Amino acid sequence: MEIHIQKRSFFSTKKKDLEGNFVAIKRKKPYIYDMGLKVKVLPEIHPKFFWDTNFILLDWETAYIPIISRIIERGGQNEIDEIIEYYGRKKIVDTIQNEIHFLPNYAIDRATYFFPELKKEEMNCYLNRKDKSYGWI
């Protein structure tokens, strides 16, 4: 394992989350320290997209489904590029297609705009819409 050392600047702060990992918040990109052994660069996304959670304690690995759906629904091209850089395009496309169970209609259209390889008819959130017409009604 590599050990990464980061110089602390005047503008950075270091906080400890619930699992004991240190999170350094800098002006540019925040880094997460896992007991000082590895560093993962977090996406540069404004905390306003996650107004209902504690942004500092957000676990980017386990909460990838709500993070991706929130950014698809409310983010712009810069935020989309950041999550592609962090998660990878294949994981995001697979998550949108198979794991996200609800997106509003405008967010489905945005997802197909940002990711042209997606088709509405193959997206789980499109198939589970409440406003689709049923044959017996």
Rosetta constraint file for C-alpha pairs under 8 A:
AtomPair CA 1 CA 37 HARMONIC 6.97 0.50
AtomPair CA 1 CA 38 HARMONIC 7.46 0.50
AtomPair CA 2 CA 37 HARMONIC 6.51 0.50
AtomPair CA 2 CA 38 HARMONIC 6.48 0.50
AtomPair CA 3 CA 36 HARMONIC 6.88 0.50
AtomPair CA 3 CA 37 HARMONIC 4.95 0.50
AtomPair CA 3 CA 38 HARMONIC 5.97 0.50
AtomPair CA 4 CA 36 HARMONIC 7.39 0.50
AtomPair CA 4 CA 37 HARMONIC 6.83 0.50
AtomPair CA 4 CA 38 HARMONIC 6.29 0.50
AtomPair CA 4 CA 39 HARMONIC 6.51 0.50
AtomPair CA 8 CA 12 HARMONIC 6.35 0.50
AtomPair CA 11 CA 26 HARMONIC 6.41 0.50
AtomPair CA 11 CA 27 HARMONIC 6.90 0.50
AtomPair CA 12 CA 24 HARMONIC 6.52 0.50
AtomPair CA 12 CA 25 HARMONIC 5.55 0.50
AtomPair CA 12 CA 26 HARMONIC 4.57 0.50
AtomPair CA 12 CA 27 HARMONIC 7.08 0.50
AtomPair CA 13 CA 24 HARMONIC 5.59 0.50
AtomPair CA 13 CA 25 HARMONIC 5.46 0.50
AtomPair CA 13 CA 26 HARMONIC 6.88 0.50
AtomPair CA 14 CA 22 HARMONIC 6.42 0.50
AtomPair CA 14 CA 23 HARMONIC 5.62 0.50
AtomPair CA 14 CA 24 HARMONIC 4.38 0.50
AtomPair CA 14 CA 25 HARMONIC 6.44 0.50
AtomPair CA 15 CA 22 HARMONIC 5.58 0.50
AtomPair CA 15 CA 23 HARMONIC 5.26 0.50
AtomPair CA 15 CA 24 HARMONIC 6.42 0.50
AtomPair CA 16 CA 20 HARMONIC 5.76 0.50
AtomPair CA 16 CA 21 HARMONIC 5.62 0.50
AtomPair CA 16 CA 22 HARMONIC 4.50 0.50
AtomPair CA 16 CA 23 HARMONIC 6.05 0.50
AtomPair CA 17 CA 21 HARMONIC 5.66 0.50
AtomPair CA 17 CA 22 HARMONIC 6.44 0.50
AtomPair CA 17 CA 23 HARMONIC 7.07 0.50
AtomPair CA 17 CA 56 HARMONIC 7.39 0.50
AtomPair CA 17 CA 57 HARMONIC 5.70 0.50
AtomPair CA 18 CA 57 HARMONIC 7.26 0.50
AtomPair CA 20 CA 35 HARMONIC 7.91 0.50
AtomPair CA 21 CA 32 HARMONIC 7.13 0.50
AtomPair CA 21 CA 33 HARMONIC 5.81 0.50
AtomPair CA 21 CA 34 HARMONIC 5.27 0.50
AtomPair CA 21 CA 35 HARMONIC 6.19 0.50
AtomPair CA 22 CA 32 HARMONIC 6.20 0.50
AtomPair CA 22 CA 33 HARMONIC 5.15 0.50
AtomPair CA 22 CA 34 HARMONIC 6.91 0.50
AtomPair CA 22 CA 35 HARMONIC 7.46 0.50
AtomPair CA 23 CA 30 HARMONIC 7.29 0.50
AtomPair CA 23 CA 31 HARMONIC 6.18 0.50
AtomPair CA 23 CA 32 HARMONIC 4.72 0.50
AtomPair CA 23 CA 33 HARMONIC 6.11 0.50
AtomPair CA 23 CA 56 HARMONIC 7.49 0.50
AtomPair CA 24 CA 30 HARMONIC 5.73 0.50
AtomPair CA 24 CA 31 HARMONIC 5.53 0.50
AtomPair CA 24 CA 32 HARMONIC 6.42 0.50
AtomPair CA 24 CA 33 HARMONIC 7.79 0.50
AtomPair CA 25 CA 29 HARMONIC 7.35 0.50
AtomPair CA 25 CA 30 HARMONIC 4.73 0.50
AtomPair CA 25 CA 31 HARMONIC 6.93 0.50
AtomPair CA 26 CA 30 HARMONIC 5.42 0.50
AtomPair CA 28 CA 44 HARMONIC 7.30 0.50
AtomPair CA 29 CA 41 HARMONIC 6.70 0.50
AtomPair CA 29 CA 42 HARMONIC 6.53 0.50
AtomPair CA 29 CA 43 HARMONIC 7.00 0.50
AtomPair CA 29 CA 44 HARMONIC 5.71 0.50
AtomPair CA 30 CA 41 HARMONIC 6.31 0.50
AtomPair CA 30 CA 42 HARMONIC 5.71 0.50
AtomPair CA 30 CA 43 HARMONIC 7.79 0.50
AtomPair CA 30 CA 44 HARMONIC 7.54 0.50
AtomPair CA 31 CA 39 HARMONIC 6.28 0.50
AtomPair CA 31 CA 40 HARMONIC 5.85 0.50
AtomPair CA 31 CA 41 HARMONIC 4.94 0.50
AtomPair CA 31 CA 42 HARMONIC 6.01 0.50
AtomPair CA 32 CA 39 HARMONIC 5.71 0.50
AtomPair CA 32 CA 40 HARMONIC 5.68 0.50
AtomPair CA 32 CA 41 HARMONIC 6.85 0.50
AtomPair CA 32 CA 42 HARMONIC 7.30 0.50
AtomPair CA 33 CA 37 HARMONIC 7.10 0.50
AtomPair CA 33 CA 38 HARMONIC 6.18 0.50
AtomPair CA 33 CA 39 HARMONIC 5.32 0.50
AtomPair CA 33 CA 40 HARMONIC 7.38 0.50
AtomPair CA 34 CA 38 HARMONIC 5.82 0.50
AtomPair CA 34 CA 39 HARMONIC 6.92 0.50
AtomPair CA 41 CA 86 HARMONIC 7.93 0.50
AtomPair CA 42 CA 60 HARMONIC 7.99 0.50
AtomPair CA 42 CA 86 HARMONIC 7.05 0.50
AtomPair CA 43 CA 82 HARMONIC 5.30 0.50
AtomPair CA 43 CA 83 HARMONIC 6.31 0.50
AtomPair CA 43 CA 85 HARMONIC 7.69 0.50
AtomPair CA 43 CA 86 HARMONIC 6.22 0.50
AtomPair CA 44 CA 79 HARMONIC 7.59 0.50
AtomPair CA 44 CA 82 HARMONIC 6.41 0.50
AtomPair CA 45 CA 49 HARMONIC 7.80 0.50
AtomPair CA 45 CA 79 HARMONIC 6.08 0.50
AtomPair CA 45 CA 82 HARMONIC 7.28 0.50
AtomPair CA 47 CA 51 HARMONIC 6.58 0.50
AtomPair CA 47 CA 55 HARMONIC 6.03 0.50
AtomPair CA 49 CA 70 HARMONIC 7.07 0.50
AtomPair CA 49 CA 71 HARMONIC 7.31 0.50
AtomPair CA 49 CA 74 HARMONIC 7.23 0.50
AtomPair CA 49 CA 75 HARMONIC 7.66 0.50
AtomPair CA 50 CA 54 HARMONIC 7.63 0.50
AtomPair CA 50 CA 55 HARMONIC 6.50 0.50
AtomPair CA 51 CA 55 HARMONIC 7.85 0.50
AtomPair CA 53 CA 58 HARMONIC 7.33 0.50
AtomPair CA 54 CA 58 HARMONIC 6.29 0.50
AtomPair CA 58 CA 63 HARMONIC 7.64 0.50
AtomPair CA 59 CA 63 HARMONIC 5.91 0.50
AtomPair CA 60 CA 64 HARMONIC 5.89 0.50
AtomPair CA 60 CA 67 HARMONIC 7.65 0.50
AtomPair CA 63 CA 67 HARMONIC 6.25 0.50
AtomPair CA 64 CA 68 HARMONIC 5.90 0.50
AtomPair CA 65 CA 69 HARMONIC 6.17 0.50
AtomPair CA 65 CA 95 HARMONIC 6.73 0.50
AtomPair CA 65 CA 99 HARMONIC 7.13 0.50
AtomPair CA 65 CA 100 HARMONIC 6.53 0.50
AtomPair CA 66 CA 70 HARMONIC 5.90 0.50
AtomPair CA 67 CA 71 HARMONIC 6.20 0.50
AtomPair CA 68 CA 72 HARMONIC 6.06 0.50
AtomPair CA 68 CA 83 HARMONIC 7.42 0.50
AtomPair CA 68 CA 92 HARMONIC 7.08 0.50
AtomPair CA 68 CA 95 HARMONIC 7.92 0.50
AtomPair CA 68 CA 96 HARMONIC 7.83 0.50
AtomPair CA 69 CA 73 HARMONIC 6.00 0.50
AtomPair CA 69 CA 96 HARMONIC 7.46 0.50
AtomPair CA 69 CA 100 HARMONIC 6.97 0.50
AtomPair CA 69 CA 103 HARMONIC 7.24 0.50
AtomPair CA 70 CA 74 HARMONIC 5.93 0.50
AtomPair CA 70 CA 75 HARMONIC 7.35 0.50
AtomPair CA 71 CA 75 HARMONIC 4.50 0.50
AtomPair CA 71 CA 76 HARMONIC 7.68 0.50
AtomPair CA 71 CA 79 HARMONIC 6.67 0.50
AtomPair CA 71 CA 80 HARMONIC 6.77 0.50
AtomPair CA 72 CA 76 HARMONIC 7.96 0.50
AtomPair CA 72 CA 80 HARMONIC 7.14 0.50
AtomPair CA 72 CA 107 HARMONIC 6.30 0.50
AtomPair CA 72 CA 110 HARMONIC 6.88 0.50
AtomPair CA 72 CA 111 HARMONIC 6.23 0.50
AtomPair CA 73 CA 103 HARMONIC 7.29 0.50
AtomPair CA 73 CA 104 HARMONIC 7.73 0.50
AtomPair CA 73 CA 106 HARMONIC 7.75 0.50
AtomPair CA 73 CA 107 HARMONIC 4.79 0.50
AtomPair CA 73 CA 110 HARMONIC 7.44 0.50
AtomPair CA 74 CA 107 HARMONIC 7.99 0.50
AtomPair CA 75 CA 79 HARMONIC 5.55 0.50
AtomPair CA 75 CA 80 HARMONIC 6.73 0.50
AtomPair CA 76 CA 80 HARMONIC 6.29 0.50
AtomPair CA 77 CA 81 HARMONIC 6.13 0.50
AtomPair CA 78 CA 82 HARMONIC 6.29 0.50
AtomPair CA 79 CA 83 HARMONIC 6.37 0.50
AtomPair CA 80 CA 84 HARMONIC 6.17 0.50
AtomPair CA 80 CA 114 HARMONIC 7.90 0.50
AtomPair CA 81 CA 85 HARMONIC 6.14 0.50
AtomPair CA 82 CA 86 HARMONIC 6.26 0.50
AtomPair CA 83 CA 87 HARMONIC 5.74 0.50
AtomPair CA 83 CA 88 HARMONIC 7.31 0.50
AtomPair CA 84 CA 88 HARMONIC 4.71 0.50
AtomPair CA 84 CA 89 HARMONIC 5.21 0.50
AtomPair CA 84 CA 92 HARMONIC 7.11 0.50
AtomPair CA 85 CA 89 HARMONIC 7.79 0.50
AtomPair CA 87 CA 91 HARMONIC 6.28 0.50
AtomPair CA 87 CA 92 HARMONIC 6.73 0.50
AtomPair CA 88 CA 92 HARMONIC 6.47 0.50
AtomPair CA 89 CA 93 HARMONIC 6.13 0.50
AtomPair CA 90 CA 94 HARMONIC 6.09 0.50
AtomPair CA 91 CA 95 HARMONIC 5.99 0.50
AtomPair CA 92 CA 96 HARMONIC 6.12 0.50
AtomPair CA 93 CA 97 HARMONIC 6.03 0.50
AtomPair CA 93 CA 115 HARMONIC 7.29 0.50
AtomPair CA 93 CA 118 HARMONIC 7.18 0.50
AtomPair CA 94 CA 98 HARMONIC 5.84 0.50
AtomPair CA 94 CA 99 HARMONIC 7.35 0.50
AtomPair CA 95 CA 99 HARMONIC 4.81 0.50
AtomPair CA 95 CA 100 HARMONIC 6.19 0.50
AtomPair CA 96 CA 100 HARMONIC 5.43 0.50
AtomPair CA 96 CA 111 HARMONIC 7.87 0.50
AtomPair CA 96 CA 123 HARMONIC 6.91 0.50
AtomPair CA 96 CA 124 HARMONIC 7.79 0.50
AtomPair CA 96 CA 125 HARMONIC 7.90 0.50
AtomPair CA 97 CA 118 HARMONIC 7.24 0.50
AtomPair CA 97 CA 122 HARMONIC 6.59 0.50
AtomPair CA 97 CA 123 HARMONIC 4.36 0.50
AtomPair CA 97 CA 124 HARMONIC 5.77 0.50
AtomPair CA 97 CA 125 HARMONIC 7.56 0.50
AtomPair CA 98 CA 123 HARMONIC 6.46 0.50
AtomPair CA 98 CA 124 HARMONIC 5.48 0.50
AtomPair CA 99 CA 124 HARMONIC 7.15 0.50
AtomPair CA 100 CA 124 HARMONIC 6.74 0.50
AtomPair CA 100 CA 125 HARMONIC 6.00 0.50
AtomPair CA 101 CA 124 HARMONIC 5.87 0.50
AtomPair CA 101 CA 125 HARMONIC 4.51 0.50
AtomPair CA 101 CA 128 HARMONIC 6.88 0.50
AtomPair CA 102 CA 124 HARMONIC 7.86 0.50
AtomPair CA 102 CA 125 HARMONIC 4.60 0.50
AtomPair CA 102 CA 126 HARMONIC 7.58 0.50
AtomPair CA 102 CA 128 HARMONIC 7.16 0.50
AtomPair CA 102 CA 129 HARMONIC 7.29 0.50
AtomPair CA 103 CA 107 HARMONIC 5.79 0.50
AtomPair CA 103 CA 108 HARMONIC 6.13 0.50
AtomPair CA 103 CA 125 HARMONIC 5.81 0.50
AtomPair CA 103 CA 126 HARMONIC 7.58 0.50
AtomPair CA 104 CA 108 HARMONIC 6.36 0.50
AtomPair CA 105 CA 109 HARMONIC 6.37 0.50
AtomPair CA 105 CA 126 HARMONIC 7.92 0.50
AtomPair CA 106 CA 110 HARMONIC 6.19 0.50
AtomPair CA 107 CA 111 HARMONIC 6.05 0.50
AtomPair CA 108 CA 112 HARMONIC 6.37 0.50
AtomPair CA 108 CA 120 HARMONIC 7.25 0.50
AtomPair CA 108 CA 125 HARMONIC 7.86 0.50
AtomPair CA 108 CA 126 HARMONIC 7.19 0.50
AtomPair CA 109 CA 113 HARMONIC 6.21 0.50
AtomPair CA 110 CA 114 HARMONIC 6.12 0.50
AtomPair CA 111 CA 115 HARMONIC 5.80 0.50
AtomPair CA 111 CA 118 HARMONIC 7.60 0.50
AtomPair CA 112 CA 116 HARMONIC 5.21 0.50
AtomPair CA 112 CA 117 HARMONIC 7.39 0.50
AtomPair CA 112 CA 118 HARMONIC 5.56 0.50
AtomPair CA 112 CA 119 HARMONIC 6.69 0.50
AtomPair CA 112 CA 120 HARMONIC 7.20 0.50
AtomPair CA 118 CA 122 HARMONIC 7.44 0.50
AtomPair CA 118 CA 123 HARMONIC 7.50 0.50
AtomPair CA 119 CA 123 HARMONIC 6.63 0.50
AtomPair CA 120 CA 126 HARMONIC 6.11 0.50
AtomPair CA 121 CA 126 HARMONIC 6.69 0.50
AtomPair CA 121 CA 127 HARMONIC 6.84 0.50
AtomPair CA 122 CA 126 HARMONIC 7.67 0.50
AtomPair CA 122 CA 127 HARMONIC 7.57 0.50
AtomPair CA 123 CA 127 HARMONIC 6.40 0.50
AtomPair CA 124 CA 128 HARMONIC 6.21 0.50
AtomPair CA 125 CA 129 HARMONIC 6.44 0.50
AtomPair CA 133 CA 137 HARMONIC 7.44 0.50
